[in-house]
Amino acid sequence: MKRKSKGMDRLIAFFIAGAMVLIILAILMGSYFFGFIGFLRVMGAESVYLF
């Protein structure tokens, strides 16, 4: 069997690392966003829309 080139290995490693960073950022931002919404709900804040 033929061995993949080192460039392809680096590309795969870079893709996996980038995907992990994006997933971690999404979890952190989502928990911050939904945590803030939960905090406002607990404090009894209401949104007021003026039309």
N, C-alpha and C positions, 0 to 999 in steps of 0.2 A: 504494500500500500504506500502511496505517496504521502510524504509529510507536508502539511500546510506550511506556507512561508511565515517567517517571523512577523512580517507586516500585517498579515491577516490575523495572527494571534494578538498583536497589539491593538488592532481595530476592534476585535471582539472584546478584549479587556476594557478598552476605552468605552465602548458602548454599554457594557455591563455596569461599569463604575458610574457613568453618566445617568443611566436609568435608576441606579440606587440613590444617587443624589437627588434626582427629581422626585422619586417616591418619598424620600425623607422630608424634602421641602414641602411636598403636598400634604403630608401628615401634620407637620408642624403648623403650616398656615391654616389648615382646616381645623385643627384643634384650637388654635388661637381664635379663629373666626367664630366657630360654634360655641366655644367657651365664653366669649364675650357676649354673644346673644343670650346664652343661658344666664350669665350674670345680670344682664339687663332685665330678663324675665323675672328672676328672683327678687330684684330690687323693685319690681312693679312699674318699670318704665313703659310708657305707651307711645307709639308713634302717632304723630298728628300730620295728616296730609291736608294741605290747603289747596282747593281746586278753584 
